[in-house]
Amino acid sequence: MRKQKGFSLIELLIVVAIILIIAAIAIPNLLRSRMAANESAAASTIRTINTAQVAYSTTYATVGYADTLQHLGPNAIDCTDPTKVDSTHACQIDSVLGCGTSPCTKGAYKYDMAFITALGADYFASGYPVSAAGGGKRFCSITDAVVKFDTVSPVTTAPGVTACQNGGTMNPLSN
């Protein structure tokens, strides 16, 4: 009797079936992990905007808070030259977050900021997913620097200022 070299078709099909079963189990977990990572990055980015606003208002006390993300960012200047840094080119955030158009897309989220004087807040920062596959939470913050979130459908729309204020519909993010 001759010795068989290699694998039979049945053996190969069994191996392929096992790989497909493992992939069917692993891929949904991978997608959930990616969404959680995107949401964590979005909350961190809102915290970065809060920190940049405090630094901006301290540095430019006569101006107060920045009115746009573009003014917090480099706004098309070289931030390594300190003579070019001013209240419209603050270099407090990177050029991706401080883009020239609003909202700015960074990763799987869009970020926006508005200067508000009438509703008890001086600025309103928000972040929301580009698509529902990118994340399941919207984030916001006002001058109190508390990052808040909600899971309102559709999650791909920007939250409003009144929802972010105290007594609004958004929940404070716990550390």
PyRosetta script that sets phi, psi and omega in degrees:
from pyrosetta import init, pose_from_sequence

init()
pose = pose_from_sequence("MRKQKGFSLIELLIVVAIILIIAAIAIPNLLRSRMAANESAAASTIRTINTAQVAYSTTYATVGYADTLQHLGPNAIDCTDPTKVDSTHACQIDSVLGCGTSPCTKGAYKYDMAFITALGADYFASGYPVSAAGGGKRFCSITDAVVKFDTVSPVTTAPGVTACQNGGTMNPLSN")
pose.set_psi(1, 137.4)
pose.set_omega(1, -179.3)
pose.set_phi(2, -80.8)
pose.set_psi(2, 145.6)
pose.set_omega(2, 174.7)
pose.set_phi(3, -80.5)
pose.set_psi(3, 140.0)
pose.set_omega(3, -178.9)
pose.set_phi(4, -85.6)
pose.set_psi(4, 134.0)
pose.set_omega(4, 176.3)
pose.set_phi(5, -107.6)
pose.set_psi(5, 137.3)
pose.set_omega(5, 177.7)
pose.set_phi(6, 88.3)
pose.set_psi(6, -167.2)
pose.set_omega(6, -176.8)
pose.set_phi(7, -110.7)
pose.set_psi(7, 152.2)
pose.set_omega(7, 175.9)
pose.set_phi(8, -81.6)
pose.set_psi(8, 165.0)
pose.set_omega(8, 179.6)
pose.set_phi(9, -61.4)
pose.set_psi(9, -39.8)
pose.set_omega(9, 179.2)
pose.set_phi(10, -62.7)
pose.set_psi(10, -43.8)
pose.set_omega(10, 179.6)
pose.set_phi(11, -62.8)
pose.set_psi(11, -41.6)
pose.set_omega(11, 178.3)
pose.set_phi(12, -65.5)
pose.set_psi(12, -40.5)
pose.set_omega(12, 177.7)
pose.set_phi(13, -64.5)
pose.set_psi(13, -37.1)
pose.set_omega(13, 177.5)
pose.set_phi(14, -64.7)
pose.set_psi(14, -43.6)
pose.set_omega(14, 178.9)
pose.set_phi(15, -63.1)
pose.set_psi(15, -43.6)
pose.set_omega(15, 178.3)
pose.set_phi(16, -63.0)
pose.set_psi(16, -41.1)
pose.set_omega(16, 178.8)
pose.set_phi(17, -62.9)
pose.set_psi(17, -41.0)
pose.set_omega(17, 178.3)
pose.set_phi(18, -64.2)
pose.set_psi(18, -42.3)
pose.set_omega(18, 178.3)
pose.set_phi(19, -62.5)
pose.set_psi(19, -42.2)
pose.set_omega(19, 178.8)
pose.set_phi(20, -65.0)
pose.set_psi(20, -38.2)
pose.set_omega(20, 177.4)
pose.set_phi(21, -64.5)
pose.set_psi(21, -44.0)
pose.set_omega(21, 178.5)
pose.set_phi(22, -63.4)
pose.set_psi(22, -40.9)
pose.set_omega(22, 178.4)
pose.set_phi(23, -64.5)
pose.set_psi(23, -39.8)
pose.set_omega(23, 179.4)
pose.set_phi(24, -63.4)
pose.set_psi(24, -29.7)
pose.set_omega(24, 177.9)
pose.set_phi(25, -81.2)
pose.set_psi(25, -39.6)
pose.set_omega(25, -172.0)
pose.set_phi(26, -80.1)
pose.set_psi(26, -36.6)
pose.set_omega(26, -173.3)
pose.set_phi(27, -62.4)
pose.set_psi(27, -45.7)
pose.set_omega(27, 177.3)
pose.set_phi(28, -60.2)
pose.set_psi(28, -37.4)
pose.set_omega(28, 177.1)
pose.set_phi(29, -65.8)
pose.set_psi(29, -37.3)
pose.set_omega(29, 177.4)
pose.set_phi(30, -64.0)
pose.set_psi(30, -42.9)
pose.set_omega(30, 179.2)
pose.set_phi(31, -65.2)
pose.set_psi(31, -41.5)
pose.set_omega(31, 177.0)
pose.set_phi(32, -63.6)
pose.set_psi(32, -39.1)
pose.set_omega(32, 178.2)
pose.set_phi(33, -64.5)
pose.set_psi(33, -40.4)
pose.set_omega(33, 178.8)
pose.set_phi(34, -65.4)
pose.set_psi(34, -40.8)
pose.set_omega(34, 177.0)
pose.set_phi(35, -62.4)
pose.set_psi(35, -42.6)
pose.set_omega(35, 178.7)
pose.set_phi(36, -63.6)
pose.set_psi(36, -38.5)
pose.set_omega(36, 177.7)
pose.set_phi(37, -66.4)
pose.set_psi(37, -41.2)
pose.set_omega(37, 177.5)
pose.set_phi(38, -62.8)
pose.set_psi(38, -41.8)
pose.set_omega(38, 179.5)
pose.set_phi(39, -65.5)
pose.set_psi(39, -40.5)
pose.set_omega(39, 177.5)
pose.set_phi(40, -63.6)
pose.set_psi(40, -41.7)
pose.set_omega(40, 177.8)
pose.set_phi(41, -64.5)
pose.set_psi(41, -37.6)
pose.set_omega(41, 179.6)
pose.set_phi(42, -66.2)
pose.set_psi(42, -44.1)
pose.set_omega(42, 177.9)
pose.set_phi(43, -62.5)
pose.set_psi(43, -40.1)
pose.set_omega(43, 177.8)
pose.set_phi(44, -64.8)
pose.set_psi(44, -37.6)
pose.set_omega(44, 179.0)
pose.set_phi(45, -66.6)
pose.set_psi(45, -39.3)
pose.set_omega(45, 176.2)
pose.set_phi(46, -63.7)
pose.set_psi(46, -39.1)
pose.set_omega(46, 175.3)
pose.set_phi(47, -62.6)
pose.set_psi(47, -39.1)
pose.set_omega(47, 177.9)
pose.set_phi(48, -62.4)
pose.set_psi(48, -41.2)
pose.set_omega(48, 177.8)
pose.set_phi(49, -63.4)
pose.set_psi(49, -41.9)
pose.set_omega(49, 177.8)
pose.set_phi(50, -60.1)
pose.set_psi(50, -46.2)
pose.set_omega(50, -180.0)
pose.set_phi(51, -63.6)
pose.set_psi(51, -42.0)
pose.set_omega(51, 178.6)
pose.set_phi(52, -63.4)
pose.set_psi(52, -37.9)
pose.set_omega(52, 178.9)
pose.set_phi(53, -66.1)
pose.set_psi(53, -40.4)
pose.set_omega(53, 178.4)
pose.set_phi(54, -64.6)
pose.set_psi(54, -44.8)
pose.set_omega(54, 178.5)
pose.set_phi(55, -63.3)
pose.set_psi(55, -40.3)
pose.set_omega(55, 179.3)
pose.set_phi(56, -63.4)
pose.set_psi(56, -48.6)
pose.set_omega(56, -177.4)
pose.set_phi(57, -67.3)
pose.set_psi(57, -26.6)
pose.set_omega(57, 176.0)
pose.set_phi(58, -75.4)
pose.set_psi(58, -42.8)
pose.set_omega(58, -178.9)
pose.set_phi(59, -70.2)
pose.set_psi(59, -41.1)
pose.set_omega(59, -178.2)
pose.set_phi(60, -115.9)
pose.set_psi(60, 67.8)
pose.set_omega(60, -174.2)
pose.set_phi(61, -60.7)
pose.set_psi(61, -30.8)
pose.set_omega(61, -179.8)
pose.set_phi(62, -74.9)
pose.set_psi(62, -21.5)
pose.set_omega(62, 179.5)
pose.set_phi(63, -88.6)
pose.set_psi(63, -39.8)
pose.set_omega(63, -174.7)
pose.set_phi(64, 92.0)
pose.set_psi(64, -136.2)
pose.set_omega(64, 179.6)
pose.set_phi(65, -85.6)
pose.set_psi(65, 153.1)
pose.set_omega(65, 177.2)
pose.set_phi(66, -68.0)
pose.set_psi(66, 146.1)
pose.set_omega(66, -178.5)
pose.set_phi(67, -91.3)
pose.set_psi(67, -17.3)
pose.set_omega(67, 179.0)
pose.set_phi(68, -141.9)
pose.set_psi(68, 159.7)
pose.set_omega(68, 173.4)
pose.set_phi(69, -64.3)
pose.set_psi(69, -32.0)
pose.set_omega(69, 179.9)
pose.set_phi(70, -61.0)
pose.set_psi(70, -39.8)
pose.set_omega(70, 179.4)
pose.set_phi(71, -72.7)
pose.set_psi(71, -26.6)
pose.set_omega(71, 174.2)
pose.set_phi(72, -72.6)
pose.set_psi(72, -27.4)
pose.set_omega(72, -177.7)
pose.set_phi(73, -90.0)
pose.set_psi(73, -169.6)
pose.set_omega(73, -178.7)
pose.set_phi(74, -71.8)
pose.set_psi(74, -25.0)
pose.set_omega(74, 178.1)
pose.set_phi(75, 52.7)
pose.set_psi(75, 48.0)
pose.set_omega(75, 174.1)
pose.set_phi(76, 69.4)
pose.set_psi(76, 28.5)
pose.set_omega(76, 173.0)
pose.set_phi(77, -118.5)
pose.set_psi(77, 168.9)
pose.set_omega(77, 175.9)
pose.set_phi(78, -88.1)
pose.set_psi(78, 110.1)
pose.set_omega(78, -176.2)
pose.set_phi(79, -72.0)
pose.set_psi(79, -10.4)
pose.set_omega(79, 178.0)
pose.set_phi(80, -78.3)
pose.set_psi(80, -11.3)
pose.set_omega(80, 176.5)
pose.set_phi(81, -100.5)
pose.set_psi(81, 102.0)
pose.set_omega(81, -174.7)
pose.set_phi(82, -64.0)
pose.set_psi(82, -17.7)
pose.set_omega(82, 179.3)
pose.set_phi(83, -72.9)
pose.set_psi(83, -17.4)
pose.set_omega(83, -179.4)
pose.set_phi(84, -93.0)
pose.set_psi(84, -11.7)
pose.set_omega(84, -177.5)
pose.set_phi(85, -81.0)
pose.set_psi(85, 124.2)
pose.set_omega(85, 177.2)
pose.set_phi(86, -148.7)
pose.set_psi(86, -166.8)
pose.set_omega(86, -173.9)
pose.set_phi(87, -69.3)
pose.set_psi(87, -17.1)
pose.set_omega(87, 175.9)
pose.set_phi(88, -104.3)
pose.set_psi(88, -1.9)
pose.set_omega(88, 176.8)
pose.set_phi(89, -139.8)
pose.set_psi(89, 64.5)
pose.set_omega(89, -169.1)
pose.set_phi(90, -76.7)
pose.set_psi(90, -21.5)
pose.set_omega(90, 179.3)
pose.set_phi(91, 58.1)
pose.set_psi(91, 33.8)
pose.set_omega(91, 178.1)
pose.set_phi(92, -87.4)
pose.set_psi(92, -24.5)
pose.set_omega(92, 177.4)
pose.set_phi(93, -131.3)
pose.set_psi(93, 167.6)
pose.set_omega(93, -178.2)
pose.set_phi(94, -76.9)
pose.set_psi(94, 169.3)
pose.set_omega(94, -176.6)
pose.set_phi(95, -72.3)
pose.set_psi(95, -18.2)
pose.set_omega(95, 176.5)
pose.set_phi(96, -71.8)
pose.set_psi(96, -46.8)
pose.set_omega(96, 178.9)
pose.set_phi(97, -76.6)
pose.set_psi(97, -33.1)
pose.set_omega(97, 178.9)
pose.set_phi(98, -97.7)
pose.set_psi(98, 47.0)
pose.set_omega(98, -176.5)
pose.set_phi(99, -67.9)
pose.set_psi(99, 171.0)
pose.set_omega(99, -177.0)
pose.set_phi(100, -81.3)
pose.set_psi(100, -17.9)
pose.set_omega(100, -179.7)
pose.set_phi(101, -115.5)
pose.set_psi(101, 155.3)
pose.set_omega(101, -177.7)
pose.set_phi(102, -115.8)
pose.set_psi(102, 133.7)
pose.set_omega(102, -0.4)
pose.set_phi(103, -81.1)
pose.set_psi(103, 158.6)
pose.set_omega(103, 179.2)
pose.set_phi(104, -95.0)
pose.set_psi(104, 133.3)
pose.set_omega(104, 179.4)
pose.set_phi(105, -99.1)
pose.set_psi(105, 125.3)
pose.set_omega(105, 176.3)
pose.set_phi(106, -134.1)
pose.set_psi(106, 115.0)
pose.set_omega(106, -176.0)
pose.set_phi(107, 67.2)
pose.set_psi(107, -131.2)
pose.set_omega(107, -177.0)
pose.set_phi(108, -95.1)
pose.set_psi(108, 7.8)
pose.set_omega(108, -176.2)
pose.set_phi(109, -124.7)
pose.set_psi(109, 153.8)
pose.set_omega(109, 171.9)
pose.set_phi(110, -105.4)
pose.set_psi(110, 141.7)
pose.set_omega(110, -179.0)
pose.set_phi(111, -125.3)
pose.set_psi(111, 143.2)
pose.set_omega(111, 179.4)
pose.set_phi(112, -144.1)
pose.set_psi(112, 158.1)
pose.set_omega(112, 177.6)
pose.set_phi(113, -145.0)
pose.set_psi(113, 141.6)
pose.set_omega(113, 178.4)
pose.set_phi(114, -131.5)
pose.set_psi(114, 145.6)
pose.set_omega(114, 176.0)
pose.set_phi(115, -91.8)
pose.set_psi(115, 121.9)
pose.set_omega(115, -174.3)
pose.set_phi(116, -127.6)
pose.set_psi(116, 131.4)
pose.set_omega(116, 177.6)
pose.set_phi(117, -117.3)
pose.set_psi(117, -19.4)
pose.set_omega(117, -170.7)
pose.set_phi(118, -87.2)
pose.set_psi(118, -25.5)
pose.set_omega(118, -170.1)
pose.set_phi(119, -102.7)
pose.set_psi(119, 24.4)
pose.set_omega(119, 178.4)
pose.set_phi(120, 81.2)
pose.set_psi(120, 10.2)
pose.set_omega(120, 177.0)
pose.set_phi(121, -131.8)
pose.set_psi(121, 148.7)
pose.set_omega(121, 178.4)
pose.set_phi(122, -94.1)
pose.set_psi(122, -26.2)
pose.set_omega(122, 175.1)
pose.set_phi(123, -148.0)
pose.set_psi(123, 159.0)
pose.set_omega(123, 179.0)
pose.set_phi(124, -135.1)
pose.set_psi(124, 117.3)
pose.set_omega(124, 178.2)
pose.set_phi(125, -110.5)
pose.set_psi(125, 138.5)
pose.set_omega(125, -179.8)
pose.set_phi(126, -139.8)
pose.set_psi(126, 153.6)
pose.set_omega(126, 174.8)
pose.set_phi(127, -141.0)
pose.set_psi(127, 135.3)
pose.set_omega(127, -179.8)
pose.set_phi(128, -146.4)
pose.set_psi(128, 151.5)
pose.set_omega(128, -174.5)
pose.set_phi(129, -66.6)
pose.set_psi(129, 147.5)
pose.set_omega(129, 174.8)
pose.set_phi(130, -67.0)
pose.set_psi(130, -39.1)
pose.set_omega(130, 176.8)
pose.set_phi(131, -142.1)
pose.set_psi(131, 161.9)
pose.set_omega(131, -179.4)
pose.set_phi(132, -64.5)
pose.set_psi(132, -22.6)
pose.set_omega(132, 177.5)
pose.set_phi(133, -73.9)
pose.set_psi(133, -19.7)
pose.set_omega(133, -177.9)
pose.set_phi(134, -83.5)
pose.set_psi(134, -23.1)
pose.set_omega(134, -179.7)
pose.set_phi(135, 178.8)
pose.set_psi(135, 162.3)
pose.set_omega(135, -177.5)
pose.set_phi(136, -117.1)
pose.set_psi(136, 10.5)
pose.set_omega(136, -177.9)
pose.set_phi(137, -132.8)
pose.set_psi(137, 147.7)
pose.set_omega(137, 170.3)
pose.set_phi(138, -106.1)
pose.set_psi(138, 148.3)
pose.set_omega(138, -178.2)
pose.set_phi(139, -126.8)
pose.set_psi(139, 151.9)
pose.set_omega(139, 175.5)
pose.set_phi(140, -156.0)
pose.set_psi(140, 166.9)
pose.set_omega(140, 175.8)
pose.set_phi(141, -159.7)
pose.set_psi(141, 149.5)
pose.set_omega(141, 173.2)
pose.set_phi(142, -120.3)
pose.set_psi(142, -164.8)
pose.set_omega(142, -173.9)
pose.set_phi(143, -58.2)
pose.set_psi(143, -25.8)
pose.set_omega(143, 179.0)
pose.set_phi(144, -69.3)
pose.set_psi(144, -8.7)
pose.set_omega(144, 175.7)
pose.set_phi(145, 66.6)
pose.set_psi(145, 17.4)
pose.set_omega(145, 174.7)
pose.set_phi(146, -88.1)
pose.set_psi(146, 121.8)
pose.set_omega(146, 178.3)
pose.set_phi(147, -81.3)
pose.set_psi(147, 126.6)
pose.set_omega(147, -178.3)
pose.set_phi(148, -120.6)
pose.set_psi(148, 158.2)
pose.set_omega(148, -178.5)
pose.set_phi(149, -143.7)
pose.set_psi(149, 161.5)
pose.set_omega(149, 169.2)
pose.set_phi(150, -150.9)
pose.set_psi(150, 172.2)
pose.set_omega(150, -179.6)
pose.set_phi(151, -126.0)
pose.set_psi(151, 34.0)
pose.set_omega(151, -177.5)
pose.set_phi(152, -65.2)
pose.set_psi(152, 141.4)
pose.set_omega(152, 177.4)
pose.set_phi(153, -95.5)
pose.set_psi(153, 134.2)
pose.set_omega(153, -0.6)
pose.set_phi(154, -80.4)
pose.set_psi(154, 135.3)
pose.set_omega(154, -176.6)
pose.set_phi(155, -74.6)
pose.set_psi(155, -12.2)
pose.set_omega(155, -177.2)
pose.set_phi(156, -87.9)
pose.set_psi(156, 15.0)
pose.set_omega(156, 175.1)
pose.set_phi(157, -111.6)
pose.set_psi(157, 151.4)
pose.set_omega(157, -178.5)
pose.set_phi(158, -69.9)
pose.set_psi(158, 140.7)
pose.set_omega(158, 174.8)
pose.set_phi(159, -72.8)
pose.set_psi(159, 158.6)
pose.set_omega(159, 179.1)
pose.set_phi(160, -93.5)
pose.set_psi(160, 163.2)
pose.set_omega(160, -179.1)
pose.set_phi(161, -63.5)
pose.set_psi(161, -44.5)
pose.set_omega(161, -176.8)
pose.set_phi(162, -65.1)
pose.set_psi(162, -31.2)
pose.set_omega(162, 176.5)
pose.set_phi(163, -68.4)
pose.set_psi(163, -27.6)
pose.set_omega(163, -176.6)
pose.set_phi(164, -86.9)
pose.set_psi(164, -21.1)
pose.set_omega(164, -178.6)
pose.set_phi(165, -72.4)
pose.set_psi(165, 166.2)
pose.set_omega(165, 176.7)
pose.set_phi(166, -56.1)
pose.set_psi(166, 132.7)
pose.set_omega(166, -177.7)
pose.set_phi(167, 86.1)
pose.set_psi(167, -0.6)
pose.set_omega(167, 178.2)
pose.set_phi(168, -78.5)
pose.set_psi(168, -174.3)
pose.set_omega(168, -175.2)
pose.set_phi(169, -87.2)
pose.set_psi(169, -5.6)
pose.set_omega(169, -177.8)
pose.set_phi(170, -91.4)
pose.set_psi(170, 148.7)
pose.set_omega(170, -176.9)
pose.set_phi(171, -97.8)
pose.set_psi(171, 139.0)
pose.set_omega(171, 175.0)
pose.set_phi(172, -64.3)
pose.set_psi(172, 140.6)
pose.set_omega(172, 179.1)
pose.set_phi(173, -82.0)
pose.set_psi(173, 127.0)
pose.set_omega(173, 178.6)
pose.set_phi(174, -85.1)
pose.set_psi(174, 147.1)
pose.set_omega(174, -177.8)
pose.set_phi(175, -76.1)
pose.dump_pdb("model.pdb")
